């Protein structure tokens, strides 16, 4: 066979062989998940292609090599992709809400309009990733690296982007209200026309950042809303402020300016900021200043009621005015047993002593004071005083009262007059004096008569005894000797 014929036959064989070699083939270690083959050692030419709308529900893609993978519109919600490599992956419009991409690599990944709400992207590498219009609301991006990434129009509301690297990252027209950017590196970042309201920039570095057109109301770049109270007699106050700004940002102006006079009422102050750069415009934010007059300080309760010893007592002191009221006793003293509760204004207790006490209450705050003089009279307990001097005995008269039949002279003081004494001890209606006891003793004259009677009875008894002995003497018989 000639060389020409061999050459003609070799050309088609070589072409066919090259086509066969170019065809992808399943590697022995490739894995099929929900109908999609996950290529173990992907290349730019041979890689995972799950087609449009593939669902990874219930699957685990932890640590998988998904470089150049095509997963457009895939359902990856809640899937574990921690530590996975998604470099150059195509995830356009994929749903990764709630997915775990912590520690994942997605350098140069195409993630436009991807749903990443609530996803865990802590320490993820998203450098130069295209996340245009991506929903990252509530996502956790702490420590993530998004250097030079595109997040134009992205939604990062309430996302945690603290300590993240955002150098040169574009957040043009992004919605970032409520996001935490504390400690983030935002050097040369583009924040033009972004919604930065209520964003925490504490400790962030915004050197060279573009802030023109951004709204920073409520963010840590702004002073907090100010409420200031002045005395009731004043009509205005001088208000100053000096917010603590992160590195690379300066406040260029406020209208009205710090140190201006603000009359009573609420006022809106507009401030502008710019980064330390020669290019770009200014961010704008507002805060409010409210100046109020303090309410008059006044003790509004009336006179205190009287009290009684050993009876519980209470008097409520009421007050008006604000703020920081203090109530205390400035002069005099309360009746023994009563106390003042300075917090509630209640005077209460159990009085221990009768009498009248006058004292002064003082109510005060930083804007004025009021005083009230009060008098509390405490009456003695019933039964503590006896007006007629009687010790409580039931007698209604004294020992000189002879209305019970005493025939003696009422004015007779002769101690030998036994008529009155006999009447008082024998059922007379006169009462006993306070010094009398329940037992009534006879007077001196009566005691003498009693002694004489006793002596007489003794003598009479002796006589009877002697007479009896005489009658027992033996009489001799008639005619005998006596």
FENZI-V74793 format. One line per field, one symbol per residue. ss: DSSP state (@ for helix, = for strand, . for the rest). phi: phi as a letter, one per 20 degrees, with the letter a starting at -180 (. if undefined). psi: psi as a letter, one per 40 degrees, with the letter a starting at -180 (. if undefined). A space follows every 50 residues. Layout:
# FENZI-V74793
ss: ???
phi: ???
psi: ???
This chain:
# FENZI-V74793
ss: ..@@@@@@@@@@@@@@@@@@@@........===..===..........=. ....=....=....=....=....=....=....=....=....=....= ....=....=....=....=....=....=....=....=....=....= ....=....=....=....=....=....=....=....=....=....= ....=....=....=..........=====.....====.......=.== =====....====.===========.......===========....==. ......==...=====..==.....=======.....===.....===== ....===========..============..................... .................@@@@@@@@..................@@@@@@@ @@@@@@@@@@@@@@@@@@@@@...........
phi: .fffffffffffffffffffffffcffgefcdclndeeffcfcfedbfce memfddgnecdgmfedfmfdcfmfedfmfedgmfddgmfdcglfddfmfd dfmfdcfmfecflfecfmfecfmfddglfddgmfedfmfddgmfddglfd cgmfddglfddfmeecfmfedglfecgmfddfmfedgmfddfleedfmee dgmfddgmfddgmfddgmeffeffgddcdcgfeedbbedcbbfedffncc eeaccfegnfedfgpdcdddcccbffbednececbcbdcdddeffgebee fefeffcbgmdgcbbeedccpaemfcdbeebmbeggodcdefeeneebqc gdbfqccdbcecdbbfdrbbcbecccddeffgnfcdfemfeofffdbdfe fdfeofefffeedffefeffffffedofefeefgefdfeeefefffffff fffffffffffffffffffffeffefffnefe
psi: hidddddddddddddddddddehiihideihhhfehhhhdgiiddhihhe aheihfheihfheihfheihfheigfheihfheihfheihfheihfheih fheihfheihfhfihfheihfheihfheihfheihfheihfheihfheih fheihfheihfieihfheihfhfiheheihfheihfheihfhfihfhfih eheihfheiheheiheheiediiihhhhhiideieiihhiigihiiheii hdiihiiheihhihahihhhiiiiigieiiaiiiiiiihhhihiiihhhe iaiiiiaihehhihhhhiiiiiifihhiheiaiiiheiihhddeehhiah hehiahhhihihhiaeeaiiihhihhhhiiiheehhdeeheeieieaaee hfefeheihdeheheeheddddddefeieiiiideiidhhiiaddddddd ddddddddddddddddddddeehhhiiheii.
